Structures are given as C-alpha cells and as structure tokens.
Amino acid sequence: MALEVDILGMKKRKNKIIFVAQNPGGFNALWPIVKKIKGQIRILVILSAEAKAIAKREKIDFLDADAKSEEQLHEILEKFDPRVVIAGTSQSLSIDKKIIVWAKGRGIPTISVIDFWANYRIRFSSPNTIDLAYLPDFICVVDDYMKKQMVKERFKASQLVITGNPFFDTFGNYANIKGKYIVFAEQPFSELFVKSGKMDRASNFNEVKIFSDFVRVLEEQKVEYPLLIALHPRCKNINKFDEIIANSNLKISVSGGNTKNLWKKAELILGINSMVLFQSALEGKKVLSYQPGLTKKEDPLMSNRLGISQAAYGRKEMEKKLKKIFSGKGAEKKSLAAIKKYVNNSTQKVIDLINNINLT
C-alpha cells in the first residue's frame, strides 16, 4: 500500500526497502530501523544464519534466505522491486554481499551499516582475499575514529557517513542494579578462524584458554559469585567448556536461550572484545576485557579506549585488574560524554541518509 506521506519524507511513491543480514551483529544494527519504520513503508527483511535468531527474539517477520534457492530468491527480489537495500556486514560470502551485488547490477542504491570497530576490509571482500568486491554505495560508520581508520585502509571518504550504530539507541542504564553473578561473554574465535596468518591477530585467541585463565584467577581470589557462560549466537561447540566446569570449584553454568537481559543483573562482565563488553560498559556495568598477546594500540574494543572498561593484555595484568575490581578500587570511569556520543539517535541518522538518497 502506497503512503501519501511516510516518515522518510517521501510522497506519493511506492517506496520499498529491503533489509538484509547474516551475522547477529549485522542485524542488531538494522532491527531498530526496521521497528521504527514498520507499518509506514513497505519492508522486506531477508535473513540468513544467526541473524534469524535476533529477528525471532525481536518479533520481526523475515524471509529465510537459507530456505530459498538462488533462483527463488532472485525471483522474490525482482517481484518486490526495492528502491533501496540496507545491509548488515559479514566476513563470509554472505547473503548481504550477494544482495548488494544484485542491487548494484540493477542500479538500486545500497547502504551497509558497520556495527563494530574491526575487520573493515574483510566485511566487503571475497573469502580468503581482500578485493573489496562487495562495496555498497554508502557505508554507515560508528564514529570519526572508525572513519579515519577506514580511510587509512583506502576506503573512499565520500562513501563513509558517520551515523553511529542504531543498536546503541537501545542501550539502557543499569549501573544501580546490584549484581547477582558474573558473566563470561563467549566469542567462538577457535571455531571461526583458521590460523593461516591471513587473519588479524584476534584469530589467535582461544576462548577456551581465555575462559580457563579467568576461572583459575577467580578461584585463586575466592570469588563467590556464580559464573554464567553466555554463548555467542555463532557458537556451535556448546560442550567445549565442560572439562573446565567439571574441574572447577566455582558454580559455573551455561546460559542458553535469550541472553538479551542477562547483563542487567551481572556484577561483572568478562570477555575478550565482544560488542557485549562495549554495550555493558556504556550501560554502567563493570567490564574486564582480556586479550592476551595484544597491545593497547591493537585493541579494537572502543570501551577500553574510552576508559569505561578495564583492559588486560596478559595473565598477570588480568589478575591485578580483577583484584582491584573486587576490592572496590577498580571501578571504571563512567563517562557521560561517551554515553552521549554513542547513544545518540543513530536510528534516525540512518533514516535521514535514506531520505537524502535519490530514490526516483
């Protein structure tokens, strides 16, 4: 149904938008936009792999790309005839990349939204190479730091639009909620990366070893909080921590299902460099990022750069940071300036970009 006026400011035109994503972080950056314009403009949400779980959690209808052949999908795309494609980003030959190629071949404007400060070129390249073969017309970036880093990596500044990440608009403030447990935000690095030397240094992280280090130090410091493992949506090997759990005197359990609100009641969030750590730090929680072998300069976690989460790059440093946190001397600097910078109406900024594109 065509609208006389919609929230994008477009009049008397049958404007239709496709949203497409594969990775959970990619769709997290899109669903706030979908919710804001739903019912006011025709939308088709196309998802694959782990992004589907996010849509189910947020009660968003979607087309399951995994259940369609390439021929069937192309037929659907042609029939829908979108005026713009908004995509998440992924590191594989993902559905978002395939639909960007389809759209660009038909002169349909394309926009990608980056959700995190890492792996910029891989997000737009073919597997196992850096060819930037899947560049959209515009790329929404989180901040000026990200834009400068991408320009250094030879992205065109004219393609990069600072909007922030719409997912950040959904963050709350849970600083005053008393913690009941500690959460380990798992990232399945050992499952996702082959140690070929072609990936970034994060590909050498082993989340099982990192979790083991955390457990040993928590035991040594006689921490009494229960420890919950929050599995990443892309984790396949759910039993990889079983031996550590069986041999520990801590109360450890694996949190399954919807972990959306898990962080609210946590006393401390532990992890590597997950978006969860950045989110939790902005929401006022205590956060410790442990990235053994990395340096501060190489650290991709923005909350560490902002000083609102704790960072450790070696076992001894991690021990000291944990001890300070539990002695009450390691509280993060809760930066209101950082919160205002990143929780700053990013959803509307992406909508404004769509509005400024010539969709005729």
VENBELNOR-V181736 format. One record per pair of residues at least 12 apart in sequence whose ideal C-beta (glycine too) atoms are under 10 Angstrom apart, sorted by the first residue. I is the first residue (numbers start at 1). J is the second residue. D is the distance in whole Angstrom. If there is no record, write none. Layout:
# VENBELNOR-V181736
i:j:d
I:J:D
I:J:D
This chain:
# VENBELNOR-V181736
i:j:d
1:14:9
1:41:10
1:42:8
2:14:5
2:15:8
2:16:10
2:41:10
2:42:8
3:15:8
3:39:10
3:40:7
3:41:7
3:42:9
5:40:9
6:37:8
6:39:10
6:40:5
6:41:5
6:42:10
6:355:10
7:36:7
7:37:6
7:39:10
7:40:5
7:41:7
7:348:9
7:351:7
7:355:9
8:37:7
8:40:8
8:41:7
8:84:10
8:351:6
8:352:9
8:354:6
8:355:5
8:356:10
8:357:10
8:359:9
9:351:9
9:352:9
9:354:10
9:355:5
9:356:9
10:41:8
10:83:9
10:354:9
10:355:7
10:359:7
10:360:10
13:83:8
13:359:8
13:360:8
14:41:10
14:42:7
14:81:9
14:83:8
15:41:6
15:42:7
15:82:9
15:83:5
15:84:8
15:354:9
15:359:6
15:360:10
16:41:7
16:42:4
16:43:7
16:44:7
16:80:6
16:81:7
16:82:5
16:83:6
16:84:8
16:359:10
17:33:9
17:34:9
17:37:8
17:41:6
17:42:7
17:43:5
17:44:8
17:45:9
17:80:10
17:82:6
17:83:7
17:84:5
17:85:8
17:86:6
17:111:10
17:354:7
17:359:9
18:42:10
18:43:8
18:44:5
18:45:8
18:46:6
18:63:9
18:76:10
18:77:7
18:80:7
18:81:10
18:82:4
18:83:9
18:84:8
18:85:5
18:86:7
18:87:8
18:99:7
18:102:10
18:103:8
18:108:9
18:110:10
19:31:8
19:33:7
19:34:6
19:37:10
19:43:7
19:44:7
19:45:5
19:46:7
19:47:8
19:51:10
19:55:10
19:60:9
19:62:9
19:82:10
19:84:10
19:85:8
19:86:5
19:87:8
19:88:8
19:96:10
19:99:10
19:113:10
20:44:9
20:45:8
20:46:4
20:47:7
20:48:8
20:51:9
20:62:10
20:63:9
20:65:8
20:77:10
20:82:10
20:85:7
20:86:7
20:87:5
20:88:7
20:94:9
20:95:6
20:96:5
20:97:9
20:98:9
20:99:5
20:100:8
20:102:10
20:103:9
20:110:10
20:112:10
21:45:8
21:46:8
21:47:6
21:48:8
21:49:9
21:50:9
21:51:4
21:52:9
21:54:8
21:55:9
21:62:9
21:65:10
21:86:9
21:87:7
21:88:3
21:89:8
21:90:8
21:94:8
21:95:8
21:96:6
21:99:10
21:112:10
21:113:9
21:115:10
22:46:10
22:47:7
22:48:4
22:49:5
22:50:7
22:51:5
22:52:9
22:65:8
22:66:9
22:87:9
22:88:7
22:89:9
22:90:5
22:91:9
22:92:7
22:93:10
22:94:4
22:95:5
22:96:6
22:97:9
22:98:10
23:48:9
23:49:7
23:50:6
23:51:6
23:54:9
23:88:6
23:89:7
23:90:5
23:91:8
23:92:9
23:94:7
23:96:8
23:115:8
23:116:10
23:123:9
23:233:8
23:234:7
24:49:9
24:50:5
24:51:6
24:52:9
24:53:7
24:54:5
24:55:10
24:57:10
24:88:9
24:115:9
24:232:8
24:233:4
24:234:7
24:275:9
25:50:9
25:51:9
25:54:9
25:88:7
25:89:8
25:90:9
25:114:9
25:115:4
25:116:6
25:165:9
25:167:8
25:232:10
25:233:9
25:234:10
25:274:9
25:275:6
26:47:9
26:49:10
26:50:9
26:51:6
26:54:9
26:87:8
26:88:2
26:89:5
26:90:6
26:94:8
26:95:10
26:96:7
26:112:9
26:113:8
26:114:9
26:115:6
26:116:10
26:123:9
27:45:9
27:47:6
27:48:10
27:49:10
27:50:8
27:51:4
27:52:8
27:53:9
27:54:5
27:55:7
27:58:9
27:60:9
27:62:9
27:87:10
27:88:5
27:96:9
27:113:10
27:115:9
27:167:9
27:233:10
28:51:9
28:54:6
28:58:9
28:88:8
28:113:10
28:115:6
28:116:10
28:165:8
28:166:8
28:167:4
28:168:10
28:170:9
28:233:10
28:275:8
28:279:10
29:86:9
29:87:10
29:88:6
29:89:8
29:112:9
29:113:4
29:114:7
29:115:4
29:116:9
29:140:8
29:142:9
29:163:10
29:164:10
29:165:5
29:166:6
29:167:5
29:168:9
29:275:10
29:346:9
29:347:10
29:350:9
30:45:8
30:47:9
30:51:9
30:54:9
30:55:10
30:60:9
30:86:6
30:87:8
30:88:6
30:96:10
30:113:6
30:115:9
30:165:10
30:166:7
30:167:8
30:347:10
30:350:9
31:45:8
31:51:9
31:54:7
31:55:7
31:57:9
31:58:5
31:59:10
31:60:6
31:62:10
31:88:10
31:166:8
31:167:8
31:170:9
31:347:10
32:58:9
32:165:9
32:166:4
32:167:6
32:168:9
32:169:5
32:170:6
32:346:8
32:347:5
32:348:10
32:350:9
33:86:7
33:113:8
33:166:5
33:167:10
33:169:10
33:346:9
33:347:5
33:348:9
33:350:6
33:351:7
33:354:9
34:55:9
34:58:8
34:60:6
34:61:10
34:62:9
34:86:9
34:166:9
34:347:10
35:58:7
35:59:9
35:60:7
35:166:10
35:170:9
35:347:9
36:166:8
36:169:9
36:347:6
36:348:8
36:350:9
36:351:7
37:347:9
37:351:7
37:354:9
38:60:8
38:61:9
41:83:10
41:354:10
42:80:8
42:82:9
42:83:9
43:60:9
43:61:9
43:62:10
43:80:10
43:82:9
43:86:10
44:61:9
44:62:9
44:63:6
44:76:8
44:77:8
44:79:10
44:80:5
44:82:7
44:85:10
45:60:6
45:61:7
45:62:4
45:63:7
45:86:10
46:62:7
46:63:5
46:64:8
46:65:5
46:68:9
46:73:8
46:76:8
46:77:8
46:80:9
46:85:9
46:87:9
46:95:7
46:96:9
46:98:10
46:99:7
47:60:9
47:62:5
47:63:7
47:64:7
47:65:6
47:66:9
47:88:9
47:95:7
47:96:9
48:62:10
48:63:10
48:64:8
48:65:4
48:66:5
48:67:10
48:68:10
48:90:9
48:92:10
48:94:7
48:95:4
48:96:8
48:98:9
49:65:9
49:66:7
49:90:8
49:92:9
49:94:8
49:95:8
49:233:9
49:234:8
50:90:10
50:232:9
50:233:4
50:234:5
50:235:9
51:65:9
51:88:7
51:90:9
51:94:9
51:95:9
51:96:9
51:233:9
52:64:6
52:65:9
52:66:8
52:233:10
53:233:6
53:234:10
53:257:10
53:258:9
54:88:10
54:167:10
54:233:7
54:260:9
56:258:9
57:233:10
57:257:9
57:258:6
57:259:10
57:260:6
58:170:10
58:260:9
63:76:7
63:77:10
63:80:9
65:94:10
65:95:5
65:96:10
65:98:9
65:99:9
66:95:8
68:95:10
70:98:8
70:102:10
73:95:8
73:98:8
73:99:8
73:102:9
74:98:10
74:99:10
74:102:7
77:99:7
77:102:6
77:103:8
77:106:9
77:108:9
78:102:9
78:106:9
81:106:9
81:108:9
82:99:9
82:102:10
82:103:7
82:106:9
82:108:6
82:109:9
82:110:10
82:359:10
83:108:7
83:109:8
83:354:9
83:357:9
83:358:10
83:359:4
83:360:9
84:103:8
84:108:7
84:109:5
84:110:7
84:111:7
84:137:9
84:138:10
84:353:10
84:354:6
84:357:6
84:359:6
85:99:6
85:100:7
85:102:8
85:103:4
85:104:9
85:106:10
85:108:6
85:109:7
85:110:5
85:111:7
85:112:9
85:136:8
85:137:9
86:109:10
86:110:8
86:111:5
86:112:8
86:113:7
86:136:9
86:138:10
86:140:9
86:350:8
86:351:10
86:353:9
86:354:7
87:99:7
87:100:6
87:103:9
87:110:7
87:111:7
87:112:5
87:113:7
87:134:9
87:136:7
87:139:10
88:112:7
88:113:6
88:114:9
88:115:7
88:123:9
89:112:6
89:113:7
89:114:6
89:115:7
89:116:9
89:119:9
89:120:9
89:122:9
89:123:4
89:124:7
89:134:9
89:136:9
89:139:9
90:119:10
90:122:9
90:123:7
90:124:10
90:134:10
91:119:6
91:122:5
91:123:6
91:124:10
91:125:9
91:127:8
91:192:8
91:193:9
91:199:9
92:122:9
92:126:10
92:127:6
92:192:10
93:125:10
93:126:7
93:127:5
93:133:10
93:134:9
94:123:9
94:127:10
94:134:9
96:110:10
96:112:7
96:123:9
96:124:10
96:134:8
96:136:9
97:112:9
97:123:9
97:124:8
97:125:9
97:126:8
97:127:10
97:133:8
97:134:4
97:135:10
97:136:10
98:134:8
99:134:10
100:112:7
100:124:9
100:133:10
100:134:5
100:135:8
100:136:5
100:137:9
101:133:8
101:134:7
103:136:8
103:137:9
104:134:9
104:135:9
104:136:8
104:137:8
108:137:9
108:359:9
109:136:8
109:137:5
109:138:8
109:354:9
109:357:5
109:358:8
109:359:7
110:134:9
110:135:9
110:136:4
110:137:5
110:138:7
110:139:10
110:357:10
111:136:6
111:137:7
111:138:5
111:139:8
111:140:6
111:161:8
111:163:10
111:350:8
111:353:7
111:354:7
111:357:8
112:124:7
112:134:9
112:135:8
112:136:4
112:137:9
112:138:8
112:139:5
112:140:7
112:141:10
112:159:10
113:136:10
113:138:10
113:139:8
113:140:4
113:141:9
113:142:9
113:161:10
113:163:8
113:164:10
113:165:7
113:166:7
113:167:9
113:346:9
113:350:6
113:353:10
114:139:6
114:140:7
114:141:6
114:142:7
114:146:7
114:150:8
114:160:9
114:163:10
114:165:8
115:140:10
115:142:8
115:165:5
115:166:9
115:167:7
115:168:9
115:275:7
116:142:8
116:146:9
116:165:8
116:167:10
116:273:9
116:274:9
116:275:6
116:278:8
116:300:8
116:301:9
116:302:8
117:141:9
117:142:7
117:143:8
117:145:7
117:146:6
117:149:7
117:150:10
117:273:9
117:275:10
117:278:9
117:299:10
117:300:5
117:301:8
117:302:5
117:305:9
118:146:10
118:149:10
118:200:7
118:202:7
118:273:8
118:275:10
118:300:4
118:301:9
118:302:10
119:199:9
119:200:7
119:202:8
119:300:9
120:132:10
120:139:9
120:141:9
120:146:8
120:149:7
120:150:5
120:152:10
120:153:6
120:155:7
121:150:8
121:153:6
121:154:8
121:155:8
122:198:10
122:199:8
122:200:8
123:135:10
123:139:9
124:136:8
124:139:8
124:155:8
128:194:9
128:196:8
128:198:7
128:199:10
129:198:9
130:153:9
130:154:10
130:198:9
132:153:9
132:154:8
132:155:8
135:155:8
135:156:9
135:159:7
136:159:8
137:159:7
137:357:8
138:158:9
138:159:6
138:160:8
138:161:6
138:163:10
138:350:10
138:353:7
138:354:9
138:356:10
138:357:8
139:155:7
139:156:9
139:159:5
139:160:5
139:161:7
139:163:10
140:160:8
140:161:6
140:162:8
140:163:4
140:164:8
140:165:8
140:166:9
140:346:8
140:349:8
140:350:6
140:353:7
141:155:9
141:159:10
141:160:5
141:161:7
141:162:6
141:163:7
141:164:9
141:165:9
142:162:8
142:163:8
142:164:6
142:165:5
142:168:8
142:278:10
142:302:8
142:341:10
142:342:7
142:346:8
143:162:6
143:163:10
143:164:7
143:165:9
143:302:8
143:341:7
143:342:7
143:344:10
144:160:10
144:162:6
144:341:10
145:162:10
145:302:8
145:305:8
146:160:8
146:162:8
146:164:10
146:165:10
146:302:9
147:159:10
147:160:5
147:161:9
147:162:6
148:160:9
149:300:10
161:349:8
161:350:9
161:352:9
161:353:6
161:356:9
162:346:10
162:349:8
163:344:10
163:345:9
163:346:5
163:347:9
163:348:9
163:349:4
163:350:5
163:351:9
163:352:8
163:353:6
164:341:8
164:342:6
164:343:8
164:344:6
164:345:8
164:346:3
164:347:9
164:348:10
164:349:6
164:350:8
165:275:9
165:278:10
165:342:8
165:343:10
165:346:6
165:347:9
165:350:9
166:345:9
166:346:5
166:347:4
166:348:9
166:349:8
166:350:6
166:351:9
167:275:8
167:279:8
167:346:8
167:347:9
168:275:10
168:278:9
168:279:8
168:282:7
168:339:9
168:341:10
168:342:5
168:343:5
168:344:8
168:345:10
168:346:6
168:347:9
169:342:9
169:343:6
169:344:8
169:345:7
169:346:6
169:347:5
169:348:9
169:349:10
170:260:10
170:279:9
170:343:9
170:347:9
171:278:10
171:279:6
171:280:9
171:282:5
171:283:5
171:284:10
171:339:8
171:342:8
171:343:5
172:261:10
172:263:10
172:264:8
172:279:10
172:282:9
172:283:6
172:284:9
172:343:9
173:282:9
173:283:6
173:284:5
173:285:10
173:334:10
173:339:8
173:343:9
174:261:9
174:263:7
174:264:5
174:265:8
174:266:9
174:280:8
174:283:5
174:284:5
174:285:6
175:283:7
175:284:3
175:285:7
175:286:9
175:334:7
176:284:8
177:263:10
177:264:6
177:265:6
177:266:9
177:267:10
177:283:9
177:284:8
177:285:8
178:265:8
178:267:8
179:225:7
179:263:10
179:264:9
179:265:6
179:266:5
179:267:2
179:268:7
179:269:10
179:285:8
179:286:8
180:225:8
180:226:8
180:228:10
180:264:10
180:265:5
180:266:8
180:267:7
181:225:5
181:226:4
181:227:7
181:228:5
181:251:9
181:253:9
181:255:9
181:262:9
181:265:7
181:266:6
181:267:7
181:268:9
182:214:9
182:218:7
182:223:7
182:225:5
182:226:7
182:227:5
182:228:7
182:250:9
182:252:10
182:266:7
182:267:6
182:268:5
182:269:8
182:270:6
182:286:9
182:288:10
182:322:10
183:225:10
183:226:10
183:227:8
183:228:5
183:229:8
183:230:5
183:255:8
183:259:8
183:262:6
183:263:6
183:265:9
183:266:5
183:267:9
183:268:7
183:269:5
183:270:7
183:271:8
183:276:8
183:280:8
183:285:9
183:287:10
184:207:9
184:210:9
184:211:6
184:214:6
184:215:9
184:218:10
184:227:7
184:228:7
184:229:5
184:230:7
184:231:10
184:241:9
184:252:9
184:254:10
184:255:9
184:268:10
184:269:8
184:270:5
184:271:6
184:272:10
184:290:10
185:207:10
185:228:10
185:229:9
185:230:5
185:231:9
185:232:8
185:259:9
185:262:9
185:263:8
185:266:10
185:269:6
185:270:7
185:271:4
185:272:8
185:273:10
185:274:5
185:275:9
185:276:4
185:277:6
185:279:10
185:280:8
185:287:9
185:289:10
186:207:6
186:208:9
186:210:9
186:211:7
186:229:6
186:230:6
186:231:5
186:232:5
186:234:10
186:235:6
186:238:10
186:240:9
186:241:8
186:254:9
186:255:10
186:270:10
186:271:7
186:272:9
186:274:8
186:276:9
187:202:9
187:205:8
187:207:6
187:210:9
187:231:10
187:232:5
187:234:9
187:235:8
187:271:7
187:272:5
187:273:7
187:274:5
187:275:10
187:276:9
187:277:10
188:207:6
188:208:10
188:231:8
188:232:5
188:233:9
188:234:6
188:235:4
188:236:7
188:237:7
188:238:10
188:240:9
189:202:7
189:203:7
189:204:8
189:205:4
189:206:7
189:207:5
189:208:10
189:210:9
189:232:9
189:272:7
189:273:10
190:203:9
190:204:10
190:205:8
190:206:5
190:207:6
190:208:7
190:209:9
190:210:10
190:237:8
190:240:8
191:207:9
191:232:9
191:234:8
191:235:7
191:236:6
191:237:6
191:240:8
192:207:10
192:232:9
192:234:7
192:235:9
192:236:10
193:205:8
193:206:10
200:298:9
200:300:8
201:291:9
201:293:7
201:294:6
201:295:9
201:298:6
201:300:10
202:272:8
202:273:7
202:291:8
202:293:10
202:294:8
202:298:9
202:300:7
204:292:9
204:293:7
204:294:9
205:272:6
205:273:8
205:290:9
205:291:7
205:292:8
205:293:8
205:294:9
206:240:10
206:272:10
206:292:9
207:229:10
207:232:9
207:235:9
207:240:8
207:241:9
207:271:9
207:272:7
208:237:9
208:240:5
208:241:7
208:243:9
208:244:7
209:244:10
209:292:8
210:270:9
210:271:8
210:272:6
210:290:6
210:291:8
210:292:7
210:315:10
210:318:9
211:227:9
211:229:7
211:240:9
211:241:6
211:244:6
211:245:10
211:252:9
211:270:8
211:271:9
211:272:10
211:290:10
212:241:9
212:243:9
212:244:5
212:247:10
212:248:9
213:270:10
213:290:7
213:292:7
213:312:10
213:314:10
213:315:6
213:318:7
213:319:9
214:227:8
214:244:10
214:250:10
214:270:5
214:271:9
214:288:9
214:290:7
214:318:8
214:322:8
215:227:7
215:241:9
215:244:6
215:245:9
215:247:9
215:248:5
215:249:10
215:250:6
215:252:7
215:270:10
216:244:9
216:248:9
216:250:10
216:315:9
216:319:9
217:270:10
217:290:9
217:315:8
217:316:10
217:318:6
217:319:5
217:320:10
217:321:10
217:322:6
217:323:9
218:248:9
218:249:10
218:250:6
218:252:10
218:268:10
218:270:9
218:322:7
218:326:9
219:248:7
219:249:6
219:250:6
220:319:8
220:322:9
220:323:10
221:319:8
221:322:6
221:323:6
221:325:10
221:326:7
221:327:10
222:249:10
222:250:10
222:326:9
223:250:7
223:267:9
223:268:9
223:322:8
223:325:10
223:326:6
224:250:9
224:251:9
224:326:10
225:250:9
225:251:8
225:266:9
225:267:6
225:268:8
225:326:9
226:250:8
226:251:4
226:252:7
226:253:7
226:267:10
227:245:9
227:248:8
227:250:5
227:251:7
227:252:5
227:253:8
227:268:10
227:270:8
228:251:9
228:252:8
228:253:6
228:254:8
228:255:5
228:259:9
228:262:7
228:266:8
228:269:10
229:241:6
229:244:9
229:245:8
229:252:7
229:253:7
229:254:5
229:255:6
229:256:10
229:270:10
230:254:8
230:255:5
230:256:9
230:259:5
230:262:6
230:263:8
230:266:9
230:269:9
230:271:9
230:274:9
230:276:7
231:254:6
231:255:7
231:256:7
231:257:10
231:259:8
232:259:9
232:271:10
232:274:7
232:276:9
233:259:9
235:254:10
238:254:7
238:256:8
239:254:9
241:254:7
242:254:9
259:276:9
262:276:9
262:280:10
263:276:7
263:277:10
263:279:7
263:280:5
263:283:7
263:285:6
263:287:9
264:280:9
264:283:8
264:284:10
264:285:8
265:285:10
266:280:7
266:285:6
266:286:8
266:287:9
267:285:8
267:286:7
267:325:9
267:326:9
268:280:9
268:285:7
268:286:5
268:287:7
268:288:7
268:310:10
268:322:8
268:325:6
268:326:8
269:281:8
269:283:10
269:285:6
269:286:7
269:287:5
269:288:8
269:289:9
269:309:9
270:286:10
270:287:8
270:288:5
270:289:8
270:290:7
270:310:10
270:318:9
270:322:9
271:287:8
271:288:8
271:289:6
271:290:7
271:291:9
271:301:9
271:309:10
272:289:7
272:290:7
272:291:6
272:292:9
272:294:9
272:300:10
272:301:8
273:289:6
273:290:9
273:291:6
273:294:9
273:299:7
273:300:6
273:301:4
273:302:9
273:303:9
273:304:8
273:311:9
274:287:10
274:289:9
274:301:8
275:301:9
275:302:10
275:303:10
277:289:5
277:290:10
277:301:6
277:302:10
277:303:6
277:304:8
277:309:6
277:310:10
277:311:10
278:300:10
278:301:6
278:302:6
278:303:4
278:304:9
278:306:9
278:308:9
278:309:8
278:338:10
278:342:8
279:303:9
279:342:10
280:303:8
280:308:10
280:309:8
281:301:9
281:302:9
281:303:4
281:304:9
281:306:8
281:307:9
281:308:4
281:309:4
281:310:9
281:332:7
281:334:9
281:335:9
281:338:8
281:339:10
282:302:10
282:303:7
282:306:9
282:308:7
282:309:9
282:334:9
282:335:9
282:338:7
282:339:6
282:341:10
282:342:6
282:343:7
283:339:9
283:343:9
284:308:9
284:332:9
284:334:6
284:339:9
285:308:10
285:309:9
285:332:9
285:334:10
286:309:8
286:310:8
286:325:6
286:326:9
286:330:8
286:331:7
286:332:7
287:301:9
287:303:7
287:304:9
287:308:8
287:309:4
287:310:7
287:311:9
287:325:9
287:332:7
288:304:10
288:309:7
288:310:5
288:311:8
288:312:7
288:318:7
288:321:6
288:322:6
288:324:10
288:325:7
288:330:9
288:332:9
289:301:5
289:303:8
289:304:6
289:309:6
289:310:7
289:311:5
289:312:7
289:313:9
289:318:9
289:321:9
290:310:9
290:311:8
290:312:5
290:313:8
290:314:9
290:315:9
290:317:9
290:318:5
290:321:8
290:322:9
291:304:9
291:311:7
291:312:7
291:313:6
291:314:9
291:318:10
292:312:8
292:313:6
292:314:6
292:315:7
292:317:9
292:318:8
293:313:7
293:314:8
294:311:9
294:312:10
294:313:5
294:314:9
295:313:6
296:311:7
296:313:7
298:313:9
299:311:6
299:313:8
302:338:9
302:342:8
303:332:8
303:335:9
303:338:8
303:342:9
304:332:10
305:338:10
306:332:9
306:333:8
306:335:6
306:337:9
306:338:5
306:339:10
306:341:9
306:342:9
307:332:7
307:333:5
307:334:10
307:335:7
307:338:8
308:332:5
308:333:6
308:334:6
308:335:5
308:337:10
308:338:6
308:339:8
309:332:6
309:333:10
310:322:9
310:324:8
310:325:7
310:330:6
310:331:9
310:332:6
